[in-house]
Amino acid sequence: MMFWIIFFAVLAVLAAGYFFSILPATSRRQECLKFAEWNYAHRGLWNAAEGVQENSLPAFARAAEQGYAIELDIQITKDGRIVVFHDDTMKRMCGNEGKISDYTYEELQQFHLGDSTEKIPLLREVLQTVDGRVPLLIEIKMPGLSTAVCAGFQKEMEGYTGMFCMESFNSLALRWCRRHMPQTLRGQLSGRFSKNDKVHLILRIMARHLMLNFIGKPDFIAYDHRYADCPGFLIDRMLFRTPAFAWTVKDEHVYNRTRKKFDAAIFEHFHPKDGFQKPKRHHRSGKMQAQKVIVKKEKNRLETDELFLKK
């Protein structure tokens, strides 16, 4: 008898711990669903065959002009500048060894994206190009424990009046933004991880099953649509009704299929005709409703956030 009491007690503790670990933030679901009214062009609306490279200013301009929201990636240079670039190394896009963090921004100017004349853009250049016309989904590339890229992201977004939210595979980036940019919506990126990701097996398992949610308390999940049968993802969706973005959707067939499990899509290689949610209103002049970044000040004081309505 005592054995079964202990057994079920341990089982209850493990179950409680599991549900605590995957518990996301739940108070801003409606705000997230406003972002889900849009389709997100993965690294901009790029097409290398047409000379428009991923994560380039022309790709972002084209996405905004055609009414698509934008997903992009940011990294920090050796001298602390925030640039837009996806890969861990520069080999694929620039034909050069090394990482973004190995170079100063000035040194990066010698490289081009693919076979184009475009250079790796600064985040501030992207913000100027988009100018609040469409929402931005900004992935923070943070491979280690240093949060310098988060601080740089905060500084760059000060004063930007367009809609934006952040996401990251690193739960520590979400935790940093939760503390220092509390009004910015946070997304936990996840999916199936491989040995090549250079992450410990236990962390890979926990990340895939969203068991690190307790660290960053994400407002939404950005998940690899191919593994949407993951128990952690399904529990978050069904029990907590966490908004979810599918990545990366590459054709119309997959796009239509993911409608059943996700609220929004991050796409490439085709042009979706409509969003997963109700139709959105396009803003061809001026800027849409947005938020200023709330910046945590010294002595734990916060600036008052302001809402800006399109004029």
Phi, psi and omega per residue, in radians:
M1 nan -0.831 3.140
M2 -1.060 -0.640 3.121
F3 -1.011 -0.798 -3.088
W4 -1.225 -0.585 3.080
I5 -1.100 -0.809 3.122
I6 -1.134 -0.721 -3.127
F7 -1.033 -0.877 -3.110
F8 -1.240 -0.516 3.076
A9 -1.152 -0.787 3.098
V10 -1.099 -0.733 3.127
L11 -1.064 -0.721 3.135
A12 -1.140 -0.706 3.121
V13 -1.133 -0.749 3.124
L14 -1.114 -0.730 3.131
A15 -1.125 -0.746 3.122
A16 -1.109 -0.727 3.109
G17 -1.106 -0.687 3.132
Y18 -1.118 -0.843 -3.118
F19 -1.151 -0.582 3.067
F20 -1.141 -0.694 -3.077
S21 -1.168 -0.580 -3.096
I22 -1.674 0.017 -3.098
L23 -1.177 2.079 3.111
P24 -1.590 -3.121 2.929
A25 -1.279 2.507 -3.042
T26 -2.195 0.007 -2.989
S27 -1.562 -0.157 -3.032
R28 -2.143 0.591 -3.101
R29 -1.050 -0.770 -3.106
Q30 -1.138 -0.622 3.080
E31 -1.111 -0.709 3.114
C32 -1.122 -0.682 -3.103
L33 -1.180 -0.380 3.025
K34 -1.153 -0.657 3.068
F35 -1.220 -0.507 -3.104
A36 -1.313 -0.076 3.071
E37 -1.297 -0.114 -3.065
W38 -1.992 2.709 2.918
N39 -1.654 2.494 -3.034
Y40 -1.952 2.032 3.109
A41 -1.280 2.052 -3.060
H42 -1.207 1.937 -3.086
R43 1.093 0.534 -3.116
G44 1.556 3.060 3.129
L45 -1.586 1.394 -3.012
W46 -1.802 2.754 3.055
N47 -2.733 1.765 -3.064
A48 -1.036 -0.588 -3.136
A49 -1.137 -0.455 3.117
E50 -1.686 0.107 3.104
G51 1.469 0.190 3.123
V52 -1.872 1.902 -3.037
Q53 -1.502 2.713 3.098
E54 -1.106 2.601 3.118
N55 0.910 0.687 3.090
S56 -2.020 2.781 3.132
L57 -1.043 -0.726 3.083
P58 -1.077 -0.627 3.121
A59 -1.151 -0.687 3.129
F60 -1.256 -0.692 3.117
A61 -1.107 -0.731 -3.122
R62 -1.153 -0.679 3.107
A63 -1.096 -0.812 -3.130
A64 -1.113 -0.711 -3.136
E65 -1.122 -0.553 -3.114
Q66 -1.665 0.137 3.025
G67 1.411 0.403 3.098
Y68 -1.812 2.401 2.976
A69 -1.187 2.945 -2.974
I70 -2.256 2.334 2.947
E71 -1.833 2.360 -3.140
L72 -2.570 2.923 -3.064
D73 -2.128 2.428 3.114
I74 -2.140 2.546 3.073
Q75 -2.401 2.954 -3.129
I76 -1.980 2.398 -3.135
T77 -1.458 3.067 -3.138
K78 -1.056 -0.570 -3.129
D79 -1.755 0.338 2.982
G80 1.460 0.244 3.090
R81 -1.523 2.579 -3.137
I82 -1.729 2.018 -3.114
V83 -2.060 2.866 -3.118
V84 -1.817 1.975 -3.087
F85 -2.870 2.485 -3.045
H86 -1.651 -0.960 -2.896
D87 -1.166 2.728 3.063
D88 -1.170 -0.580 3.089
T89 -2.151 2.953 -3.095
M90 -1.638 0.058 -3.015
K91 -1.017 -0.907 -3.031
R92 -1.165 -0.789 -3.024
M93 -1.558 -0.517 -3.052
C94 -2.105 -0.077 3.121
G95 1.180 0.402 -3.078
N96 -2.276 2.482 3.111
E97 -1.262 2.857 3.090
G98 1.785 2.951 -3.137
K99 -1.892 2.868 3.079
I100 -0.982 -0.701 -3.090
S101 -1.231 -0.126 3.099
D102 -1.475 -0.184 -3.032
Y103 -2.159 2.620 2.933
T104 -1.367 2.878 3.133
Y105 -1.072 -0.705 3.134
E106 -1.086 -0.677 3.117
E107 -1.171 -0.535 3.132
L108 -1.201 -0.319 -3.097
Q109 -1.182 -0.215 3.120
Q110 -1.414 -0.178 -3.083
F111 -1.816 2.687 3.101
H112 -2.137 2.721 3.118
L113 -1.452 1.995 -3.124
G114 1.045 -2.402 3.125
D115 -1.734 0.348 3.133
S116 -1.642 3.140 3.052
T117 -1.711 0.036 -3.116
E118 -1.268 2.498 3.101
K119 -1.850 2.906 3.111
I120 -1.130 2.095 -3.043
P121 -1.467 2.673 2.952
L122 -1.312 2.654 3.071
L123 -1.044 -0.685 -3.113
R124 -1.125 -0.533 3.071
E125 -1.184 -0.648 3.095
V126 -1.154 -0.742 3.127
L127 -1.070 -0.696 3.102
Q128 -1.163 -0.649 -3.134
T129 -1.204 -0.801 -3.114
V130 -1.296 -0.741 3.039
D131 0.924 0.720 3.033
G132 1.329 0.124 -3.075
R133 -1.245 -0.575 -3.136
V134 -2.451 2.778 3.112
P135 -1.186 2.697 3.088
L136 -2.068 2.339 3.030
L137 -1.955 1.823 -2.945
I138 -1.831 2.006 3.104
E139 -1.543 2.188 3.089
I140 -1.581 2.032 3.086
K141 -1.493 1.884 -3.095
M142 -2.332 1.521 -3.015
P143 -1.242 -0.363 -3.088
G144 -2.204 -2.531 -3.099
L145 -1.684 -0.271 -3.111
S146 -1.196 2.260 -3.141
T147 -1.761 0.315 -3.119
A148 -1.017 -0.656 3.135
V149 -1.148 -0.564 3.100
C150 -1.180 -0.766 3.112
A151 -1.108 -0.680 3.090
G152 -1.149 -0.687 3.081
F153 -1.060 -0.800 3.120
Q154 -1.012 -0.792 -3.120
K155 -1.111 -0.735 -3.119
E156 -1.165 -0.560 -3.061
M157 -1.490 -0.172 3.104
E158 -1.036 2.207 3.108
G159 1.510 -0.164 3.103
Y160 -1.310 2.217 -3.019
T161 -1.829 0.152 3.057
G162 -1.532 2.891 3.087
M163 -1.249 2.344 3.050
F164 -2.723 2.712 3.004
C165 -2.505 2.953 -3.102
M166 -2.117 2.775 3.048
E167 -2.595 2.797 3.107
S168 -2.893 2.658 2.978
F169 -1.314 -0.441 -3.081
N170 -1.552 1.964 -3.114
S171 -1.093 -0.410 3.116
L172 -1.194 -0.509 3.066
A173 -1.181 -0.696 3.088
L174 -1.129 -0.719 3.134
R175 -1.093 -0.712 3.121
W176 -1.074 -0.810 -3.126
C177 -1.174 -0.570 3.088
R178 -1.072 -0.656 -3.107
R179 -1.427 -0.684 -2.982
H180 -1.841 -0.345 3.105
M181 -2.331 1.086 -2.969
P182 -1.075 -0.399 -3.130
Q183 -1.512 -0.139 3.128
T184 -1.464 2.197 3.112
L185 -1.131 2.445 -3.054
R186 -2.047 2.397 3.116
G187 -2.155 2.350 3.077
Q188 -1.635 2.024 3.058
L189 -1.419 2.426 3.101
S190 -2.843 3.068 -3.117
G191 2.917 -2.653 3.112
R192 -1.656 2.232 -3.097
F193 -1.809 2.602 3.140
S194 -1.957 3.015 3.114
K195 -1.107 -0.451 -3.121
N196 -1.212 -0.233 -3.134
D197 -1.316 -0.100 3.062
K198 0.998 0.657 3.099
V199 -2.087 2.470 -3.123
H200 -0.980 2.527 -3.082
L201 -0.929 -0.781 -3.114
I202 -1.101 -0.733 3.114
L203 -1.161 -0.628 3.102
R204 -1.095 -0.754 3.135
I205 -1.141 -0.795 -3.134
M206 -1.115 -0.722 -3.139
A207 -1.149 -0.757 3.137
R208 -1.057 -0.695 -3.096
H209 -1.597 0.231 3.061
L210 1.054 0.529 -3.118
M211 -1.473 0.114 3.039
L212 -1.849 0.171 3.124
N213 -1.035 -0.500 -3.118
F214 -1.123 -0.352 3.141
I215 -1.390 -0.910 -3.036
G216 -1.730 -0.232 -3.114
K217 0.802 1.163 -3.096
P218 -1.178 2.572 3.036
D219 -1.465 -0.451 3.105
F220 -2.576 2.899 3.133
I221 -2.015 2.342 2.979
A222 -1.949 1.937 -2.935
Y223 -2.212 2.518 3.070
D224 -1.091 2.013 -3.016
H225 -1.078 -0.375 -3.114
R226 -1.223 -0.302 -3.086
Y227 -2.149 0.619 -3.092
A228 -1.269 -0.011 3.073
D229 -1.578 0.111 3.115
C230 -1.087 2.265 -3.106
P231 -0.949 -0.751 -3.140
G232 -1.058 -0.743 3.114
F233 -1.133 -0.788 -3.111
L234 -1.122 -0.687 3.117
I235 -1.152 -0.769 3.100
D236 -1.035 -0.693 -3.121
R237 -1.242 -0.827 -3.019
M238 -1.428 -0.708 -3.074
L239 -1.486 -0.779 -3.075
F240 -1.771 -0.123 3.127
R241 0.968 0.704 -3.137
T242 -1.221 2.213 3.070
P243 -1.022 2.504 -3.063
A244 -2.359 2.380 3.067
F245 -1.890 2.335 3.139
A246 -1.608 2.325 3.034
W247 -2.329 2.668 -0.472
T248 -1.773 2.184 -3.075
V249 -1.479 2.188 -2.971
K250 -2.049 0.043 3.045
D251 -2.764 2.907 -3.055
E252 -1.111 -0.646 -3.127
H253 -1.086 -0.855 3.123
V254 -1.135 -0.655 3.124
Y255 -1.009 -0.825 -3.135
N256 -1.168 -0.611 -3.127
R257 -1.232 -0.643 -3.082
T258 -1.304 -0.204 3.099
R259 -0.975 -0.536 -3.056
K260 -1.287 -0.410 -3.029
K261 -2.039 -0.211 -3.050
F262 -2.265 2.833 3.114
D263 -1.664 -0.416 -3.100
A264 -2.686 2.840 -3.104
A265 -2.185 2.449 2.937
I266 -1.799 2.047 -2.917
F267 -2.161 2.858 2.960
E268 -2.763 2.806 3.080
H269 1.288 0.045 3.020
F270 -2.745 2.960 -3.098
H271 -2.026 1.784 3.099
P272 -1.060 2.582 -3.086
K273 -1.584 -0.476 -3.140
D274 -2.629 2.958 3.137
G275 -1.548 2.996 3.129
F276 -1.264 -0.562 -3.083
Q277 -1.660 -2.903 -3.136
K278 -1.096 2.667 -3.121
P279 -0.990 2.492 -3.129
K280 -1.712 2.805 3.043
R281 -1.597 2.271 3.126
H282 -1.468 2.504 -3.128
H283 -2.016 1.765 -3.073
R284 -1.571 -0.294 3.094
S285 -2.381 2.550 -3.099
G286 1.271 -2.847 -3.083
K287 -2.175 2.618 3.133
M288 -1.377 2.981 3.131
Q289 -1.005 2.391 -3.099
A290 -2.680 3.134 3.131
Q291 -2.188 2.513 2.923
K292 -1.370 2.658 3.092
V293 -1.198 2.352 3.006
I294 -1.601 2.103 -3.030
V295 -1.861 2.267 3.128
K296 -1.290 2.143 -3.093
K297 -1.718 3.040 3.090
E298 -1.112 2.714 -3.122
K299 1.078 0.497 3.042
N300 1.029 0.508 3.094
R301 -1.708 2.509 -3.119
L302 -1.988 2.484 2.988
E303 -1.218 2.632 3.076
T304 -1.321 2.278 3.112
D305 -1.436 2.646 -3.109
E306 -2.186 2.463 3.064
L307 -1.754 2.319 -3.130
F308 -1.961 2.172 3.109
L309 -1.742 2.503 3.112
K310 -1.038 2.363 3.112
K311 -1.749 nan nan
